[in-house]
């Protein structure tokens, strides 16, 4: 009996965009998939909480956007119904029960493949699916097994540059996409700045975002950004932040009006004070950051609250970049 070839495409879809649709359509065509299950997560294990749409709104946007591909894509709410942190291995086990005659292909971007060893039970995942790795702008496919993530390298039996055969008989397929410069982070940022995004998301999704006022600036919750900056500075100092400095940049050309910089004694400490600040702001102001980057490494964490950007460094790395030199023409705030 021939098994149904089913692609699995997970993510936050915050919001779904043309890059997602291009990836699903291209992979289905290249590998001859019968359908693709688009699965919005409830909360990704490797993604910090940021200001955005609710799980139900992301699900609805996914359904609206997937309609562009007709019957090819089936949107599945299995992870949103389950709630909690969304682990792929749990979703696979659930899908295997509901579709016992399916052969699954897990579709991920090259950026995720590069840290695949961090996924829960990644080796068990590779026993249950063929992995499909799609290109990402600015990143190159591995040209040898030595370029694979260390955790995956030992599982590879053969590699011809386009497909890797694993020791368990499964495959890793590398699929080159037509580059579409669309990222959910950039789309949310453009919307906060009241810029047009209709070239990045389907029209119906754009209308849904506008009607539900998604991704608007957090400024209305914060009000006085100088007061907010000092609030953040005091919290970082209380948590042991080193050389905490705050700057008013409103009189110079800069990507933000206020900025704050602090150091941790280690990467773990830098991450800890950053995460503590995010929680304290949520408690006091009721908002998550618009974006947060660098948490997993802890060397340089950037927390974006629109008119305030917070930098939490491992102190050794801070010394290399000397960001304060960029802000000399600004006004340093007294903490």
C-alpha positions, 0 to 999 in steps of 0.5 A: 500500500502506498503511503500518503506523503505528508509535509509538516510545517510548524512555526509561530505564523506571527504572522503567516507570510509569502515566505511560508507559502513559497516554502510549502509550495516549493517543497510539495512540488519538489518532493511530490507531497500529497499535502502539507499540514501547517501547524501553528505552535502554542509557544515554541521552546526556542522562541522568547515570548514577545508582544504579538498575536494570541494563539487563536489569532495566529491560527486564524491568520494561518487558515486565511493565508493557507487558503492561497494554496488551495487544498494543498495545505491543511491547517492543524490546531493540535499544538494550540489545543495541547497548549504549553510549550510545543515540542515537535516530537510530541506532535509527531506522536500525535500525528502518527496516531491520527494518520497511521498510513502517512509518510511524514516529511518535517520541513524546517529552515536552514537556520533551525537545522543548524541548531537541530541538536537543541531540539527535544529528542532530535534523534527520535524525530529523525527516526520518524520522519524525513527531514526537509531543510529549506534555504534561508537568505544569507545562509549556505547549505552544508557542502560536506558532512563535516558542515552538519550540526555536530549532533546530526553528523554522526547519524549520516551514512552518505551525502551527495550535496543535495540529500543525506542518507541516515544510518536508520534509512531516513533522509535529509533533503536540502531544497533551494527556495526562491529567496523572498525577503519576508520575515515575521519579525520585520513584518511586525516591525513595519506594522508598528512603524505604520509601513505597508506590508501587502507585498509581504503577506496575503491581502486577506491576512493584511486586512485581518491584521488591520481589523484586529489592530495587531502588532501596534506599538507598545508606546501607549502602554509605556507613555513616558519613555525616559521614566521607563528607561530609568525603571529598567535601569534600576531593575538591572542594577538591583539584579547585579548588572554591571556598569548600567548606563542609559542614554537619551538619543532624541537629539541625534540620528539613531534607530531609537530614542532611548537606549540602555546598556548593562553587563553580566559577569557571565553569559548566564548572568547576562541572560538572567538579568535580561529575562528578569527585566522582561518579566518585571516589565510584563508585571509592571506595564503589561507588555512583552518586548516587540522582539528579543534576540541573543538569549540562547547565546547570552553574549549580547542580548537585545530587547526591543521596546520600540523607543527603548532598546536594551542591551545586556552583554557578557562584560567581556563581549561588551568591551569588544564592541564599545557601544557607548562610543556611538552615543557620545553625542546623546545625553547620558541619564543619571541613574 
